[in-house]
Amino acid sequence: MEYVGTSYNGESRDGRFAGKGTYNFSTGTKYVGDLKDGMFHGKGTIHFENGGKYEATWEEGIAIEGKFTFPDGLEFSEKNWEYCDGYDRRFYTEICNGLKPAGRSQLSNDIPPRKIPENCYDCGDGFYNPETRIVNDYSGRFLRNADDDEHEWITKTCRKGWDENVDFKENYKVFSRCYDIQNMHIYDH
């Protein structure tokens, strides 16, 4: 196991993981719970390095039922999922604590938001460099290469590490609405 960077602490039977134990993956993720014949079996939780966790009942390595909890405490639900749907785009901390006053809007669920490196995007589990098409986690370790679909999604939807003027039009005429209270007249100019 030392060759692939994993480790196991716990009970075993006939040279295989069995009983209660902790299996540490090379990625920093770990499983804590019941094992049988070297597989997750019974109650157990996968703890992700970012603080998220997946608690489940396992049967021979397959999750039969479980729940995922994000690092901020939000529990995922397949039914009636209301967080970050097409209609309500508030962050979870905004749902819990309310919206900030106008002009101080929240840019991410993190307060304060992460500083994004120049020419990169924050894609939720790390920073994406569109030139190299590589996603590194927030501590700089390689996560994956982005395929064309992920590249397009990230560049269209994720926060950028630079400022950019959008839809600026030279000679753009600004109209303002004026109220003539004496004559009860409203006009645009």
PyMOL commands that place a pseudoatom at each C-alpha (Angstrom):
pseudoatom trace, name=CA, resn=MET, resi=1, chain=A, elem=C, hetatm=0, pos=[0.000, 0.000, 0.000]
pseudoatom trace, name=CA, resn=GLU, resi=2, chain=A, elem=C, hetatm=0, pos=[2.927, 2.332, 0.571]
pseudoatom trace, name=CA, resn=TYR, resi=3, chain=A, elem=C, hetatm=0, pos=[3.629, 2.233, -3.183]
pseudoatom trace, name=CA, resn=VAL, resi=4, chain=A, elem=C, hetatm=0, pos=[0.301, 3.895, -3.995]
pseudoatom trace, name=CA, resn=GLY, resi=5, chain=A, elem=C, hetatm=0, pos=[0.261, 6.163, -0.930]
pseudoatom trace, name=CA, resn=THR, resi=6, chain=A, elem=C, hetatm=0, pos=[-2.621, 4.527, 0.931]
pseudoatom trace, name=CA, resn=SER, resi=7, chain=A, elem=C, hetatm=0, pos=[-2.822, 3.148, 4.451]
pseudoatom trace, name=CA, resn=TYR, resi=8, chain=A, elem=C, hetatm=0, pos=[-5.177, 1.116, 6.635]
pseudoatom trace, name=CA, resn=ASN, resi=9, chain=A, elem=C, hetatm=0, pos=[-5.612, 1.065, 10.395]
pseudoatom trace, name=CA, resn=GLY, resi=10, chain=A, elem=C, hetatm=0, pos=[-8.099, -1.404, 11.782]
pseudoatom trace, name=CA, resn=GLU, resi=11, chain=A, elem=C, hetatm=0, pos=[-9.244, -4.966, 12.136]
pseudoatom trace, name=CA, resn=SER, resi=12, chain=A, elem=C, hetatm=0, pos=[-8.491, -7.743, 9.649]
pseudoatom trace, name=CA, resn=ARG, resi=13, chain=A, elem=C, hetatm=0, pos=[-9.343, -11.387, 9.063]
pseudoatom trace, name=CA, resn=ASP, resi=14, chain=A, elem=C, hetatm=0, pos=[-7.343, -13.821, 6.953]
pseudoatom trace, name=CA, resn=GLY, resi=15, chain=A, elem=C, hetatm=0, pos=[-5.117, -10.977, 5.718]
pseudoatom trace, name=CA, resn=ARG, resi=16, chain=A, elem=C, hetatm=0, pos=[-8.054, -8.879, 4.454]
pseudoatom trace, name=CA, resn=PHE, resi=17, chain=A, elem=C, hetatm=0, pos=[-9.629, -5.712, 5.848]
pseudoatom trace, name=CA, resn=ALA, resi=18, chain=A, elem=C, hetatm=0, pos=[-12.599, -6.799, 7.962]
pseudoatom trace, name=CA, resn=GLY, resi=19, chain=A, elem=C, hetatm=0, pos=[-14.414, -5.242, 10.912]
pseudoatom trace, name=CA, resn=LYS, resi=20, chain=A, elem=C, hetatm=0, pos=[-13.940, -1.618, 11.980]
pseudoatom trace, name=CA, resn=GLY, resi=21, chain=A, elem=C, hetatm=0, pos=[-11.223, 0.389, 10.315]
pseudoatom trace, name=CA, resn=THR, resi=22, chain=A, elem=C, hetatm=0, pos=[-9.923, 3.512, 8.613]
pseudoatom trace, name=CA, resn=TYR, resi=23, chain=A, elem=C, hetatm=0, pos=[-8.701, 3.418, 5.026]
pseudoatom trace, name=CA, resn=ASN, resi=24, chain=A, elem=C, hetatm=0, pos=[-6.678, 6.476, 3.943]
pseudoatom trace, name=CA, resn=PHE, resi=25, chain=A, elem=C, hetatm=0, pos=[-6.564, 7.208, 0.208]
pseudoatom trace, name=CA, resn=SER, resi=26, chain=A, elem=C, hetatm=0, pos=[-3.555, 8.913, -1.371]
pseudoatom trace, name=CA, resn=THR, resi=27, chain=A, elem=C, hetatm=0, pos=[-5.775, 11.914, -2.224]
pseudoatom trace, name=CA, resn=GLY, resi=28, chain=A, elem=C, hetatm=0, pos=[-6.341, 12.797, 1.442]
pseudoatom trace, name=CA, resn=THR, resi=29, chain=A, elem=C, hetatm=0, pos=[-9.819, 11.251, 1.448]
pseudoatom trace, name=CA, resn=LYS, resi=30, chain=A, elem=C, hetatm=0, pos=[-10.472, 8.603, 4.089]
pseudoatom trace, name=CA, resn=TYR, resi=31, chain=A, elem=C, hetatm=0, pos=[-13.119, 5.991, 4.825]
pseudoatom trace, name=CA, resn=VAL, resi=32, chain=A, elem=C, hetatm=0, pos=[-14.024, 5.284, 8.450]
pseudoatom trace, name=CA, resn=GLY, resi=33, chain=A, elem=C, hetatm=0, pos=[-16.378, 2.415, 9.184]
pseudoatom trace, name=CA, resn=ASP, resi=34, chain=A, elem=C, hetatm=0, pos=[-17.169, -1.248, 8.666]
pseudoatom trace, name=CA, resn=LEU, resi=35, chain=A, elem=C, hetatm=0, pos=[-15.372, -3.449, 6.151]
pseudoatom trace, name=CA, resn=LYS, resi=36, chain=A, elem=C, hetatm=0, pos=[-15.835, -7.027, 5.007]
pseudoatom trace, name=CA, resn=ASP, resi=37, chain=A, elem=C, hetatm=0, pos=[-13.466, -9.025, 2.803]
pseudoatom trace, name=CA, resn=GLY, resi=38, chain=A, elem=C, hetatm=0, pos=[-11.556, -5.834, 1.871]
pseudoatom trace, name=CA, resn=MET, resi=39, chain=A, elem=C, hetatm=0, pos=[-14.667, -3.862, 0.849]
pseudoatom trace, name=CA, resn=PHE, resi=40, chain=A, elem=C, hetatm=0, pos=[-16.792, -1.161, 2.480]
pseudoatom trace, name=CA, resn=HIS, resi=41, chain=A, elem=C, hetatm=0, pos=[-19.608, -3.125, 4.091]
pseudoatom trace, name=CA, resn=GLY, resi=42, chain=A, elem=C, hetatm=0, pos=[-22.023, -1.892, 6.756]
pseudoatom trace, name=CA, resn=LYS, resi=43, chain=A, elem=C, hetatm=0, pos=[-22.062, 1.647, 8.130]
pseudoatom trace, name=CA, resn=GLY, resi=44, chain=A, elem=C, hetatm=0, pos=[-19.253, 3.948, 7.063]
pseudoatom trace, name=CA, resn=THR, resi=45, chain=A, elem=C, hetatm=0, pos=[-18.353, 7.505, 6.158]
pseudoatom trace, name=CA, resn=ILE, resi=46, chain=A, elem=C, hetatm=0, pos=[-16.080, 8.846, 3.452]
pseudoatom trace, name=CA, resn=HIS, resi=47, chain=A, elem=C, hetatm=0, pos=[-14.445, 12.078, 4.636]
pseudoatom trace, name=CA, resn=PHE, resi=48, chain=A, elem=C, hetatm=0, pos=[-13.197, 14.295, 1.809]
pseudoatom trace, name=CA, resn=GLU, resi=49, chain=A, elem=C, hetatm=0, pos=[-10.170, 16.517, 2.198]
pseudoatom trace, name=CA, resn=ASN, resi=50, chain=A, elem=C, hetatm=0, pos=[-12.257, 19.680, 1.635]
pseudoatom trace, name=CA, resn=GLY, resi=51, chain=A, elem=C, hetatm=0, pos=[-14.442, 18.868, 4.670]
pseudoatom trace, name=CA, resn=GLY, resi=52, chain=A, elem=C, hetatm=0, pos=[-17.368, 17.251, 2.859]
pseudoatom trace, name=CA, resn=LYS, resi=53, chain=A, elem=C, hetatm=0, pos=[-18.519, 13.775, 3.832]
pseudoatom trace, name=CA, resn=TYR, resi=54, chain=A, elem=C, hetatm=0, pos=[-20.630, 10.915, 2.523]
pseudoatom trace, name=CA, resn=GLU, resi=55, chain=A, elem=C, hetatm=0, pos=[-22.292, 8.777, 5.209]
pseudoatom trace, name=CA, resn=ALA, resi=56, chain=A, elem=C, hetatm=0, pos=[-23.727, 5.535, 3.869]
pseudoatom trace, name=CA, resn=THR, resi=57, chain=A, elem=C, hetatm=0, pos=[-24.765, 1.975, 4.362]
pseudoatom trace, name=CA, resn=TRP, resi=58, chain=A, elem=C, hetatm=0, pos=[-22.533, -0.174, 2.163]
pseudoatom trace, name=CA, resn=GLU, resi=59, chain=A, elem=C, hetatm=0, pos=[-23.021, -3.649, 0.755]
pseudoatom trace, name=CA, resn=GLU, resi=60, chain=A, elem=C, hetatm=0, pos=[-19.904, -5.305, -0.687]
pseudoatom trace, name=CA, resn=GLY, resi=61, chain=A, elem=C, hetatm=0, pos=[-18.401, -1.977, -1.744]
pseudoatom trace, name=CA, resn=ILE, resi=62, chain=A, elem=C, hetatm=0, pos=[-21.604, -0.423, -3.106]
pseudoatom trace, name=CA, resn=ALA, resi=63, chain=A, elem=C, hetatm=0, pos=[-23.469, 2.377, -1.316]
pseudoatom trace, name=CA, resn=ILE, resi=64, chain=A, elem=C, hetatm=0, pos=[-27.047, 1.192, -0.790]
pseudoatom trace, name=CA, resn=GLU, resi=65, chain=A, elem=C, hetatm=0, pos=[-28.246, 4.420, 0.804]
pseudoatom trace, name=CA, resn=GLY, resi=66, chain=A, elem=C, hetatm=0, pos=[-26.435, 7.505, 1.995]
pseudoatom trace, name=CA, resn=LYS, resi=67, chain=A, elem=C, hetatm=0, pos=[-26.256, 11.241, 2.314]
pseudoatom trace, name=CA, resn=PHE, resi=68, chain=A, elem=C, hetatm=0, pos=[-23.670, 13.769, 1.244]
pseudoatom trace, name=CA, resn=THR, resi=69, chain=A, elem=C, hetatm=0, pos=[-22.932, 16.798, 3.411]
pseudoatom trace, name=CA, resn=PHE, resi=70, chain=A, elem=C, hetatm=0, pos=[-20.992, 19.725, 1.931]
pseudoatom trace, name=CA, resn=PRO, resi=71, chain=A, elem=C, hetatm=0, pos=[-18.138, 21.306, 3.952]
pseudoatom trace, name=CA, resn=ASP, resi=72, chain=A, elem=C, hetatm=0, pos=[-20.413, 24.167, 5.039]
pseudoatom trace, name=CA, resn=GLY, resi=73, chain=A, elem=C, hetatm=0, pos=[-23.024, 21.794, 6.512]
pseudoatom trace, name=CA, resn=LEU, resi=74, chain=A, elem=C, hetatm=0, pos=[-25.514, 21.787, 3.621]
pseudoatom trace, name=CA, resn=GLU, resi=75, chain=A, elem=C, hetatm=0, pos=[-26.980, 18.295, 3.149]
pseudoatom trace, name=CA, resn=PHE, resi=76, chain=A, elem=C, hetatm=0, pos=[-27.632, 17.172, -0.419]
pseudoatom trace, name=CA, resn=SER, resi=77, chain=A, elem=C, hetatm=0, pos=[-31.095, 15.846, -1.197]
pseudoatom trace, name=CA, resn=GLU, resi=78, chain=A, elem=C, hetatm=0, pos=[-32.071, 14.248, -4.510]
pseudoatom trace, name=CA, resn=LYS, resi=79, chain=A, elem=C, hetatm=0, pos=[-35.717, 15.090, -3.882]
pseudoatom trace, name=CA, resn=ASN, resi=80, chain=A, elem=C, hetatm=0, pos=[-36.871, 18.680, -3.346]
pseudoatom trace, name=CA, resn=TRP, resi=81, chain=A, elem=C, hetatm=0, pos=[-33.365, 20.061, -3.880]
pseudoatom trace, name=CA, resn=GLU, resi=82, chain=A, elem=C, hetatm=0, pos=[-33.754, 23.816, -3.674]
pseudoatom trace, name=CA, resn=TYR, resi=83, chain=A, elem=C, hetatm=0, pos=[-30.202, 25.068, -3.344]
pseudoatom trace, name=CA, resn=CYS, resi=84, chain=A, elem=C, hetatm=0, pos=[-28.671, 26.641, -6.442]
pseudoatom trace, name=CA, resn=ASP, resi=85, chain=A, elem=C, hetatm=0, pos=[-31.441, 25.576, -8.814]
pseudoatom trace, name=CA, resn=GLY, resi=86, chain=A, elem=C, hetatm=0, pos=[-32.531, 27.486, -11.911]
pseudoatom trace, name=CA, resn=TYR, resi=87, chain=A, elem=C, hetatm=0, pos=[-34.778, 29.807, -9.909]
pseudoatom trace, name=CA, resn=ASP, resi=88, chain=A, elem=C, hetatm=0, pos=[-32.872, 30.533, -6.705]
pseudoatom trace, name=CA, resn=ARG, resi=89, chain=A, elem=C, hetatm=0, pos=[-29.168, 31.214, -7.232]
pseudoatom trace, name=CA, resn=ARG, resi=90, chain=A, elem=C, hetatm=0, pos=[-28.346, 32.307, -3.650]
pseudoatom trace, name=CA, resn=PHE, resi=91, chain=A, elem=C, hetatm=0, pos=[-25.372, 30.768, -1.896]
pseudoatom trace, name=CA, resn=TYR, resi=92, chain=A, elem=C, hetatm=0, pos=[-26.070, 28.477, 1.049]
pseudoatom trace, name=CA, resn=THR, resi=93, chain=A, elem=C, hetatm=0, pos=[-24.662, 31.036, 3.502]
pseudoatom trace, name=CA, resn=GLU, resi=94, chain=A, elem=C, hetatm=0, pos=[-27.115, 33.579, 2.030]
pseudoatom trace, name=CA, resn=ILE, resi=95, chain=A, elem=C, hetatm=0, pos=[-29.997, 31.155, 2.538]
pseudoatom trace, name=CA, resn=CYS, resi=96, chain=A, elem=C, hetatm=0, pos=[-28.943, 30.647, 6.172]
pseudoatom trace, name=CA, resn=ASN, resi=97, chain=A, elem=C, hetatm=0, pos=[-27.909, 34.233, 7.003]
pseudoatom trace, name=CA, resn=GLY, resi=98, chain=A, elem=C, hetatm=0, pos=[-29.836, 36.382, 4.512]
pseudoatom trace, name=CA, resn=LEU, resi=99, chain=A, elem=C, hetatm=0, pos=[-28.658, 38.580, 1.657]
pseudoatom trace, name=CA, resn=LYS, resi=100, chain=A, elem=C, hetatm=0, pos=[-26.078, 41.306, 2.128]
pseudoatom trace, name=CA, resn=PRO, resi=101, chain=A, elem=C, hetatm=0, pos=[-27.042, 44.954, 1.534]
pseudoatom trace, name=CA, resn=ALA, resi=102, chain=A, elem=C, hetatm=0, pos=[-26.978, 46.328, -2.024]
pseudoatom trace, name=CA, resn=GLY, resi=103, chain=A, elem=C, hetatm=0, pos=[-23.447, 46.997, -3.231]
pseudoatom trace, name=CA, resn=ARG, resi=104, chain=A, elem=C, hetatm=0, pos=[-21.934, 44.334, -0.967]
pseudoatom trace, name=CA, resn=SER, resi=105, chain=A, elem=C, hetatm=0, pos=[-23.180, 41.234, -2.759]
pseudoatom trace, name=CA, resn=GLN, resi=106, chain=A, elem=C, hetatm=0, pos=[-21.576, 37.893, -2.059]
pseudoatom trace, name=CA, resn=LEU, resi=107, chain=A, elem=C, hetatm=0, pos=[-19.315, 36.492, -4.825]
pseudoatom trace, name=CA, resn=SER, resi=108, chain=A, elem=C, hetatm=0, pos=[-19.048, 32.925, -3.501]
pseudoatom trace, name=CA, resn=ASN, resi=109, chain=A, elem=C, hetatm=0, pos=[-20.206, 30.806, -0.591]
pseudoatom trace, name=CA, resn=ASP, resi=110, chain=A, elem=C, hetatm=0, pos=[-16.878, 31.514, 1.140]
pseudoatom trace, name=CA, resn=ILE, resi=111, chain=A, elem=C, hetatm=0, pos=[-16.655, 34.708, 3.176]
pseudoatom trace, name=CA, resn=PRO, resi=112, chain=A, elem=C, hetatm=0, pos=[-14.409, 36.371, 2.148]
pseudoatom trace, name=CA, resn=PRO, resi=113, chain=A, elem=C, hetatm=0, pos=[-14.244, 34.795, -1.342]
pseudoatom trace, name=CA, resn=ARG, resi=114, chain=A, elem=C, hetatm=0, pos=[-11.047, 33.033, -2.420]
pseudoatom trace, name=CA, resn=LYS, resi=115, chain=A, elem=C, hetatm=0, pos=[-8.532, 35.124, -4.346]
pseudoatom trace, name=CA, resn=ILE, resi=116, chain=A, elem=C, hetatm=0, pos=[-8.377, 33.645, -7.834]
pseudoatom trace, name=CA, resn=PRO, resi=117, chain=A, elem=C, hetatm=0, pos=[-4.979, 33.632, -9.589]
pseudoatom trace, name=CA, resn=GLU, resi=118, chain=A, elem=C, hetatm=0, pos=[-4.710, 35.933, -12.627]
pseudoatom trace, name=CA, resn=ASN, resi=119, chain=A, elem=C, hetatm=0, pos=[-5.998, 34.332, -15.859]
pseudoatom trace, name=CA, resn=CYS, resi=120, chain=A, elem=C, hetatm=0, pos=[-7.654, 31.457, -13.940]
pseudoatom trace, name=CA, resn=TYR, resi=121, chain=A, elem=C, hetatm=0, pos=[-11.183, 30.521, -12.912]
pseudoatom trace, name=CA, resn=ASP, resi=122, chain=A, elem=C, hetatm=0, pos=[-12.585, 29.210, -9.610]
pseudoatom trace, name=CA, resn=CYS, resi=123, chain=A, elem=C, hetatm=0, pos=[-14.467, 26.074, -10.669]
pseudoatom trace, name=CA, resn=GLY, resi=124, chain=A, elem=C, hetatm=0, pos=[-15.686, 24.996, -7.219]
pseudoatom trace, name=CA, resn=ASP, resi=125, chain=A, elem=C, hetatm=0, pos=[-13.102, 22.347, -6.357]
pseudoatom trace, name=CA, resn=GLY, resi=126, chain=A, elem=C, hetatm=0, pos=[-10.031, 24.247, -7.478]
pseudoatom trace, name=CA, resn=PHE, resi=127, chain=A, elem=C, hetatm=0, pos=[-8.598, 26.747, -9.938]
pseudoatom trace, name=CA, resn=TYR, resi=128, chain=A, elem=C, hetatm=0, pos=[-8.758, 26.208, -13.692]
pseudoatom trace, name=CA, resn=ASN, resi=129, chain=A, elem=C, hetatm=0, pos=[-6.122, 27.540, -16.082]
pseudoatom trace, name=CA, resn=PRO, resi=130, chain=A, elem=C, hetatm=0, pos=[-7.703, 27.763, -19.562]
pseudoatom trace, name=CA, resn=GLU, resi=131, chain=A, elem=C, hetatm=0, pos=[-4.297, 27.897, -21.280]
pseudoatom trace, name=CA, resn=THR, resi=132, chain=A, elem=C, hetatm=0, pos=[-3.106, 24.570, -19.862]
pseudoatom trace, name=CA, resn=ARG, resi=133, chain=A, elem=C, hetatm=0, pos=[-6.683, 23.213, -19.391]
pseudoatom trace, name=CA, resn=ILE, resi=134, chain=A, elem=C, hetatm=0, pos=[-5.648, 21.889, -15.964]
pseudoatom trace, name=CA, resn=VAL, resi=135, chain=A, elem=C, hetatm=0, pos=[-7.674, 22.047, -12.730]
pseudoatom trace, name=CA, resn=ASN, resi=136, chain=A, elem=C, hetatm=0, pos=[-5.541, 22.180, -9.585]
pseudoatom trace, name=CA, resn=ASP, resi=137, chain=A, elem=C, hetatm=0, pos=[-7.050, 22.010, -6.098]
pseudoatom trace, name=CA, resn=TYR, resi=138, chain=A, elem=C, hetatm=0, pos=[-6.889, 25.102, -3.913]
pseudoatom trace, name=CA, resn=SER, resi=139, chain=A, elem=C, hetatm=0, pos=[-3.525, 24.064, -2.486]
pseudoatom trace, name=CA, resn=GLY, resi=140, chain=A, elem=C, hetatm=0, pos=[-2.035, 23.706, -5.994]
pseudoatom trace, name=CA, resn=ARG, resi=141, chain=A, elem=C, hetatm=0, pos=[-2.150, 19.916, -6.463]
pseudoatom trace, name=CA, resn=PHE, resi=142, chain=A, elem=C, hetatm=0, pos=[-3.227, 18.491, -9.819]
pseudoatom trace, name=CA, resn=LEU, resi=143, chain=A, elem=C, hetatm=0, pos=[-6.857, 17.313, -9.962]
pseudoatom trace, name=CA, resn=ARG, resi=144, chain=A, elem=C, hetatm=0, pos=[-7.633, 16.720, -13.637]
pseudoatom trace, name=CA, resn=ASN, resi=145, chain=A, elem=C, hetatm=0, pos=[-7.419, 17.854, -17.245]
pseudoatom trace, name=CA, resn=ALA, resi=146, chain=A, elem=C, hetatm=0, pos=[-10.597, 19.538, -18.457]
pseudoatom trace, name=CA, resn=ASP, resi=147, chain=A, elem=C, hetatm=0, pos=[-12.263, 18.127, -21.550]
pseudoatom trace, name=CA, resn=ASP, resi=148, chain=A, elem=C, hetatm=0, pos=[-13.978, 20.405, -24.100]
pseudoatom trace, name=CA, resn=ASP, resi=149, chain=A, elem=C, hetatm=0, pos=[-17.357, 20.327, -22.308]
pseudoatom trace, name=CA, resn=GLU, resi=150, chain=A, elem=C, hetatm=0, pos=[-15.882, 21.217, -18.908]
pseudoatom trace, name=CA, resn=HIS, resi=151, chain=A, elem=C, hetatm=0, pos=[-13.694, 23.931, -20.459]
pseudoatom trace, name=CA, resn=GLU, resi=152, chain=A, elem=C, hetatm=0, pos=[-16.747, 25.523, -22.083]
pseudoatom trace, name=CA, resn=TRP, resi=153, chain=A, elem=C, hetatm=0, pos=[-18.812, 25.293, -18.882]
pseudoatom trace, name=CA, resn=ILE, resi=154, chain=A, elem=C, hetatm=0, pos=[-16.069, 26.789, -16.691]
pseudoatom trace, name=CA, resn=THR, resi=155, chain=A, elem=C, hetatm=0, pos=[-15.311, 29.674, -19.048]
pseudoatom trace, name=CA, resn=LYS, resi=156, chain=A, elem=C, hetatm=0, pos=[-19.015, 30.546, -19.353]
pseudoatom trace, name=CA, resn=THR, resi=157, chain=A, elem=C, hetatm=0, pos=[-20.134, 30.185, -15.722]
pseudoatom trace, name=CA, resn=CYS, resi=158, chain=A, elem=C, hetatm=0, pos=[-17.285, 30.392, -13.192]
pseudoatom trace, name=CA, resn=ARG, resi=159, chain=A, elem=C, hetatm=0, pos=[-15.737, 33.400, -11.435]
pseudoatom trace, name=CA, resn=LYS, resi=160, chain=A, elem=C, hetatm=0, pos=[-12.672, 34.855, -13.152]
pseudoatom trace, name=CA, resn=GLY, resi=161, chain=A, elem=C, hetatm=0, pos=[-9.427, 36.018, -11.575]
pseudoatom trace, name=CA, resn=TRP, resi=162, chain=A, elem=C, hetatm=0, pos=[-9.514, 39.294, -13.503]
pseudoatom trace, name=CA, resn=ASP, resi=163, chain=A, elem=C, hetatm=0, pos=[-11.837, 42.206, -14.147]
pseudoatom trace, name=CA, resn=GLU, resi=164, chain=A, elem=C, hetatm=0, pos=[-13.424, 42.641, -17.523]
pseudoatom trace, name=CA, resn=ASN, resi=165, chain=A, elem=C, hetatm=0, pos=[-15.731, 45.212, -19.075]
pseudoatom trace, name=CA, resn=VAL, resi=166, chain=A, elem=C, hetatm=0, pos=[-18.786, 43.496, -20.498]
pseudoatom trace, name=CA, resn=ASP, resi=167, chain=A, elem=C, hetatm=0, pos=[-21.130, 44.956, -23.126]
pseudoatom trace, name=CA, resn=PHE, resi=168, chain=A, elem=C, hetatm=0, pos=[-19.537, 48.425, -23.065]
pseudoatom trace, name=CA, resn=LYS, resi=169, chain=A, elem=C, hetatm=0, pos=[-20.814, 50.538, -25.929]
pseudoatom trace, name=CA, resn=GLU, resi=170, chain=A, elem=C, hetatm=0, pos=[-19.175, 53.776, -26.926]
pseudoatom trace, name=CA, resn=ASN, resi=171, chain=A, elem=C, hetatm=0, pos=[-21.631, 56.634, -27.489]
pseudoatom trace, name=CA, resn=TYR, resi=172, chain=A, elem=C, hetatm=0, pos=[-24.134, 54.883, -25.254]
pseudoatom trace, name=CA, resn=LYS, resi=173, chain=A, elem=C, hetatm=0, pos=[-26.834, 57.421, -24.413]
pseudoatom trace, name=CA, resn=VAL, resi=174, chain=A, elem=C, hetatm=0, pos=[-28.126, 57.291, -20.868]
pseudoatom trace, name=CA, resn=PHE, resi=175, chain=A, elem=C, hetatm=0, pos=[-31.749, 58.179, -20.316]
pseudoatom trace, name=CA, resn=SER, resi=176, chain=A, elem=C, hetatm=0, pos=[-32.960, 59.390, -16.999]
pseudoatom trace, name=CA, resn=ARG, resi=177, chain=A, elem=C, hetatm=0, pos=[-36.494, 59.832, -15.837]
pseudoatom trace, name=CA, resn=CYS, resi=178, chain=A, elem=C, hetatm=0, pos=[-37.338, 63.274, -14.475]
pseudoatom trace, name=CA, resn=TYR, resi=179, chain=A, elem=C, hetatm=0, pos=[-40.319, 64.301, -12.447]
pseudoatom trace, name=CA, resn=ASP, resi=180, chain=A, elem=C, hetatm=0, pos=[-41.852, 67.741, -12.794]
pseudoatom trace, name=CA, resn=ILE, resi=181, chain=A, elem=C, hetatm=0, pos=[-43.788, 67.813, -9.558]
pseudoatom trace, name=CA, resn=GLN, resi=182, chain=A, elem=C, hetatm=0, pos=[-45.352, 71.251, -10.140]
pseudoatom trace, name=CA, resn=ASN, resi=183, chain=A, elem=C, hetatm=0, pos=[-46.982, 70.238, -13.411]
pseudoatom trace, name=CA, resn=MET, resi=184, chain=A, elem=C, hetatm=0, pos=[-47.364, 66.516, -12.485]
pseudoatom trace, name=CA, resn=HIS, resi=185, chain=A, elem=C, hetatm=0, pos=[-45.462, 65.532, -15.620]
pseudoatom trace, name=CA, resn=ILE, resi=186, chain=A, elem=C, hetatm=0, pos=[-42.949, 62.714, -16.134]
pseudoatom trace, name=CA, resn=TYR, resi=187, chain=A, elem=C, hetatm=0, pos=[-40.503, 62.910, -19.056]
pseudoatom trace, name=CA, resn=ASP, resi=188, chain=A, elem=C, hetatm=0, pos=[-37.355, 61.108, -20.249]
pseudoatom trace, name=CA, resn=HIS, resi=189, chain=A, elem=C, hetatm=0, pos=[-34.242, 62.910, -21.491]
for i in range(1, 189): cmd.bond("trace and resi %d" % i, "trace and resi %d" % (i + 1))
show_as sticks, trace
zoom trace
